[in-house]
Amino acid sequence: MNTITKIFYNQAPVGYILSQIYMKSNRMTLSILLAVVFFGIGLSSLPHYGVNWDEPVHFGRGQAILHYFFTGKKDYADLEKFQPARRSFYQSEAYTFNFFEKKFTAADPLTVGGHPPLSGFLATISNVIFYQKLGILGDIEAYHLYGVFVSAVFIGIIFYFVHDIYGPFIAMVATISLMTYPLFLGESRFNIKDPPEACYFGITLICFYYTVVRNRPGWILFTAIFFGLGLATKLNIVFALPIMFFWAVVVGRRILPRWIFVVPLIGAVIFFVAWPMLW
């Protein structure tokens, strides 16, 4: 605790409140700084990474779904008439909404994609903004920006959370360990499913921690939202449910029976909305 903080702390209760604001502002500043550093490194290295083996299907499906949401059309006939300045390679007549809808009905494992479509959809939004509209990134890089951004946000959240519980030193060790973990560091640039899924999984558990331990029932909504984002990315996040349930039972919090069932309910809604082939 530095001199300024000691002075604030000794002037309780006003000084204590000011000291908490001072420490939280430092924590937030460092969290944002670490997130920006990770994002900057990831962004600068995006041109060195190509397409993962299953990404063409996910990019194509994301483009088809976004085009369907914007226009209600299940093909790209309108784009053929009015060619945009920049059109993604994966906005292809080979990968239209009609195509994915038919393959989904037939339960074709390759073209269904094997996973829910949210990551492909969000990566497509990134592509539309930063490649098709602004033209500041390449076609592939604009898709991959989504994974780098989500991973960078998670870096900042991890530092803030661990700092809140264990202090700055442990927070820095935990954050640097994650930032330099080879699988997370590398795949955040070319895998639009697994790193975002890990981020949504971790943020879900962090939000649930604050719900239970800090007795903040409103945080259950954030828990449910991030659980839903994870569920609409990959089904692996269902393992978070027993983790949260049994942990809450062990710590003996009364909030468990009233609120935990909101998580799978809202998660299922997000999952359903994100996958129009289910409608």
C-alpha positions as CSV (number, residue, x, y, z in Angstrom):
1,M,0.0,0.0,0.0
2,N,1.6,3.3,-1.1
3,T,1.7,6.6,0.8
4,I,-1.4,8.1,-0.9
5,T,-3.4,4.9,-0.2
6,K,-2.3,4.9,3.5
7,I,-3.4,8.6,3.9
8,F,-6.8,7.8,2.4
9,Y,-7.2,4.7,4.4
10,N,-6.5,6.4,7.7
11,Q,-9.3,9.0,7.1
12,A,-12.1,6.4,7.5
13,P,-14.8,6.1,6.4
14,V,-14.4,8.7,3.6
15,G,-10.7,7.9,3.2
16,Y,-11.4,4.2,3.0
17,I,-13.9,4.8,0.2
18,L,-11.4,7.0,-1.6
19,S,-8.7,4.4,-1.2
20,Q,-10.9,1.7,-2.7
21,I,-11.6,4.0,-5.7
22,Y,-7.9,4.6,-6.1
23,M,-7.0,0.9,-6.0
24,K,-9.8,0.0,-8.3
25,S,-8.8,2.6,-10.8
26,N,-5.3,1.2,-10.9
27,R,-6.6,-2.3,-11.3
28,M,-8.8,-1.3,-14.2
29,T,-6.0,0.7,-15.8
30,L,-3.6,-2.3,-15.7
31,S,-6.4,-4.6,-16.9
32,I,-7.0,-2.5,-19.9
33,L,-3.3,-2.0,-20.6
34,L,-2.6,-5.8,-20.6
35,A,-5.6,-6.4,-22.8
36,V,-4.4,-3.7,-25.3
37,V,-0.9,-5.2,-25.3
38,F,-2.2,-8.7,-26.1
39,F,-4.6,-7.2,-28.7
40,G,-1.8,-5.2,-30.3
41,I,0.5,-8.2,-30.6
42,G,-2.3,-10.3,-32.0
43,L,-3.4,-7.7,-34.5
44,S,0.1,-7.1,-35.8
45,S,0.7,-10.8,-36.4
46,L,-2.6,-11.7,-38.1
47,P,-1.1,-11.5,-41.6
48,H,1.2,-14.4,-40.7
49,Y,-1.7,-16.8,-40.2
50,G,-3.8,-18.5,-42.8
51,V,-7.1,-20.4,-42.7
52,N,-7.7,-23.3,-40.3
53,W,-8.9,-26.5,-41.9
54,D,-12.6,-26.1,-41.0
55,E,-12.8,-22.3,-41.2
56,P,-14.2,-22.1,-44.8
57,V,-17.4,-23.8,-43.6
58,H,-17.7,-21.6,-40.6
59,F,-17.0,-18.4,-42.5
60,G,-19.4,-19.4,-45.3
61,R,-22.1,-20.3,-42.8
62,G,-21.5,-17.0,-40.9
63,Q,-21.8,-15.0,-44.1
64,A,-25.0,-16.9,-45.1
65,I,-26.7,-16.3,-41.8
66,L,-25.7,-12.6,-41.6
67,H,-27.0,-12.0,-45.2
68,Y,-30.2,-13.8,-44.2
69,F,-30.6,-11.6,-41.1
70,F,-30.0,-8.4,-43.1
71,T,-32.0,-9.1,-46.3
72,G,-34.2,-12.2,-45.6
73,K,-32.6,-13.7,-48.7
74,K,-31.2,-17.2,-48.8
75,D,-28.8,-16.7,-51.7
76,Y,-26.5,-14.0,-53.0
77,A,-28.4,-13.0,-56.1
78,D,-28.6,-9.4,-55.0
79,L,-24.9,-9.2,-54.6
80,E,-24.4,-10.5,-58.1
81,K,-26.4,-7.5,-59.4
82,F,-24.9,-4.9,-57.2
83,Q,-21.3,-5.9,-56.6
84,P,-19.9,-4.4,-53.4
85,A,-16.5,-2.7,-53.4
86,R,-15.1,-5.6,-51.5
87,R,-16.7,-9.0,-51.2
88,S,-15.4,-11.8,-49.0
89,F,-14.2,-14.9,-50.7
90,Y,-16.6,-16.9,-48.5
91,Q,-19.7,-15.0,-49.7
92,S,-19.9,-17.7,-52.2
93,E,-22.8,-19.2,-54.1
94,A,-21.4,-22.5,-53.0
95,Y,-22.2,-21.6,-49.4
96,T,-25.6,-20.0,-49.4
97,F,-28.2,-20.1,-46.6
98,N,-30.2,-22.5,-48.8
99,F,-27.2,-24.8,-49.0
100,F,-26.7,-24.9,-45.3
101,E,-30.4,-25.2,-44.5
102,K,-30.6,-28.3,-46.8
103,K,-27.5,-29.9,-45.4
104,F,-28.6,-29.1,-41.8
105,T,-31.9,-30.9,-42.5
106,A,-29.9,-33.9,-43.9
107,A,-27.6,-33.7,-40.8
108,D,-24.5,-33.6,-43.0
109,P,-21.7,-33.4,-40.4
110,L,-19.3,-31.5,-42.6
111,T,-21.5,-28.7,-43.8
112,V,-23.4,-28.5,-40.5
113,G,-20.0,-27.6,-39.2
114,G,-20.0,-29.8,-36.2
115,H,-20.6,-26.9,-33.9
116,P,-23.1,-24.1,-33.4
117,P,-22.6,-21.1,-35.7
118,L,-22.1,-18.1,-33.3
119,S,-18.3,-17.8,-33.7
120,G,-18.6,-17.9,-37.5
121,F,-21.4,-15.3,-37.3
122,L,-19.4,-12.9,-35.1
123,A,-16.3,-13.4,-37.1
124,T,-18.4,-12.5,-40.2
125,I,-19.5,-9.2,-38.5
126,S,-15.9,-8.4,-38.0
127,N,-15.1,-9.2,-41.6
128,V,-18.0,-7.0,-42.9
129,I,-16.8,-4.0,-40.8
130,F,-13.0,-4.2,-41.1
131,Y,-12.7,-5.7,-44.6
132,Q,-15.8,-5.1,-46.7
133,K,-16.7,-1.6,-45.3
134,L,-13.5,-0.1,-44.0
135,G,-11.0,-2.0,-46.0
136,I,-8.3,-1.7,-43.2
137,L,-7.7,-5.5,-42.9
138,G,-7.5,-8.3,-45.4
139,D,-10.3,-10.8,-45.9
140,I,-8.9,-13.6,-43.7
141,E,-7.4,-11.2,-41.1
142,A,-10.8,-9.5,-40.6
143,Y,-12.4,-12.8,-39.6
144,H,-9.6,-13.7,-37.2
145,L,-9.8,-10.3,-35.5
146,Y,-12.8,-11.6,-33.6
147,G,-10.7,-14.3,-31.8
148,V,-8.0,-11.9,-31.0
149,F,-10.4,-9.3,-29.6
150,V,-12.3,-11.8,-27.4
151,S,-9.0,-13.3,-26.1
152,A,-7.7,-9.8,-25.3
153,V,-10.9,-9.0,-23.4
154,F,-10.5,-12.2,-21.4
155,I,-6.9,-11.2,-20.6
156,G,-8.1,-8.0,-19.0
157,I,-10.9,-9.7,-17.1
158,I,-8.5,-12.4,-15.7
159,F,-6.2,-9.7,-14.4
160,Y,-9.0,-7.7,-12.8
161,F,-10.6,-10.8,-11.2
162,V,-7.4,-12.3,-9.8
163,H,-6.2,-8.9,-8.6
164,D,-9.5,-8.5,-6.8
165,I,-9.1,-11.8,-5.0
166,Y,-5.4,-12.3,-4.5
167,G,-3.7,-9.0,-5.2
168,P,-1.5,-7.6,-8.0
169,F,1.4,-10.0,-7.9
170,I,-0.6,-13.1,-8.3
171,A,-2.8,-11.4,-10.9
172,M,0.2,-10.5,-13.0
173,V,1.6,-14.0,-12.8
174,A,-1.8,-15.5,-13.8
175,T,-2.2,-13.1,-16.7
176,I,1.3,-13.4,-18.1
177,S,0.9,-17.2,-17.8
178,L,-2.2,-17.1,-19.9
179,M,-0.8,-14.5,-22.4
180,T,2.2,-16.7,-23.1
181,Y,0.5,-20.1,-23.0
182,P,1.4,-21.4,-26.5
183,L,-1.9,-22.9,-27.4
184,F,-3.9,-19.8,-26.3
185,L,-1.4,-17.4,-27.7
186,G,-1.2,-19.1,-31.1
187,E,-4.8,-20.3,-31.7
188,S,-6.3,-16.9,-30.7
189,R,-5.1,-15.8,-34.2
190,F,-6.5,-18.6,-36.4
191,N,-9.1,-20.6,-34.4
192,I,-12.4,-18.8,-34.1
193,K,-14.0,-21.6,-31.9
194,D,-11.7,-22.9,-29.1
195,P,-10.1,-19.7,-27.7
196,P,-13.5,-17.8,-27.7
197,E,-15.1,-20.9,-26.1
198,A,-12.4,-20.9,-23.4
199,C,-13.0,-17.2,-22.8
200,Y,-16.7,-17.5,-22.5
201,F,-16.3,-20.5,-20.2
202,G,-13.9,-18.6,-17.9
203,I,-16.0,-15.4,-17.9
204,T,-19.1,-17.5,-17.0
205,L,-17.4,-19.0,-14.0
206,I,-16.1,-15.6,-12.9
207,C,-19.5,-14.0,-13.1
208,F,-21.0,-16.9,-11.1
209,Y,-18.3,-16.4,-8.5
210,Y,-19.4,-12.8,-8.0
211,T,-23.0,-13.9,-8.0
212,V,-22.5,-16.4,-5.1
213,V,-19.5,-15.2,-3.0
214,R,-20.2,-11.5,-3.3
215,N,-24.0,-12.0,-3.0
216,R,-24.8,-10.1,-6.2
217,P,-27.8,-11.8,-7.7
218,G,-27.8,-9.5,-10.7
219,W,-24.6,-11.1,-11.8
220,I,-26.5,-14.3,-12.6
221,L,-27.7,-12.5,-15.7
222,F,-24.1,-12.0,-16.9
223,T,-23.4,-15.6,-16.0
224,A,-26.3,-16.7,-18.2
225,I,-25.4,-14.5,-21.1
226,F,-21.8,-15.7,-21.3
227,F,-23.0,-19.2,-20.8
228,G,-25.3,-18.7,-23.8
229,L,-22.5,-17.3,-25.9
230,G,-20.3,-20.3,-25.1
231,L,-23.2,-22.7,-25.8
232,A,-23.8,-21.1,-29.2
233,T,-20.0,-21.4,-29.9
234,K,-19.3,-25.0,-28.8
235,L,-21.3,-27.4,-26.6
236,N,-18.3,-27.9,-24.3
237,I,-19.5,-25.2,-21.9
238,V,-22.3,-27.6,-20.6
239,F,-19.5,-28.8,-18.3
240,A,-19.7,-25.4,-16.6
241,L,-23.1,-26.3,-15.2
242,P,-22.0,-29.2,-12.9
243,I,-18.9,-27.1,-11.9
244,M,-21.1,-24.2,-10.8
245,F,-23.8,-26.4,-9.2
246,F,-21.5,-28.6,-7.0
247,W,-19.2,-25.7,-6.1
248,A,-22.2,-23.6,-4.9
249,V,-23.4,-26.6,-2.9
250,V,-20.0,-27.0,-1.3
251,V,-19.8,-23.4,-0.3
252,G,-23.3,-23.6,1.0
253,R,-24.8,-20.5,-0.5
254,R,-28.6,-20.0,-0.4
255,I,-28.6,-18.3,-3.7
256,L,-28.2,-21.6,-5.6
257,P,-31.8,-22.9,-5.6
258,R,-33.3,-19.6,-6.7
259,W,-31.0,-18.5,-9.5
260,I,-28.8,-21.2,-11.0
261,F,-31.6,-22.5,-13.3
262,V,-31.7,-19.1,-15.0
263,V,-28.3,-20.0,-16.6
264,P,-29.3,-22.9,-18.8
265,L,-32.7,-21.3,-19.6
266,I,-31.2,-18.0,-21.0
267,G,-28.3,-20.0,-22.5
268,A,-30.8,-22.2,-24.4
269,V,-32.6,-19.1,-25.8
270,I,-29.3,-17.6,-27.0
271,F,-28.3,-20.9,-28.6
272,F,-31.7,-21.1,-30.4
273,V,-31.6,-17.5,-31.6
274,A,-28.1,-17.8,-32.9
275,W,-28.9,-20.8,-35.1
276,P,-31.6,-19.9,-37.5
277,M,-31.6,-23.4,-39.1
278,L,-33.3,-24.5,-35.9
279,W,-36.3,-22.2,-36.4
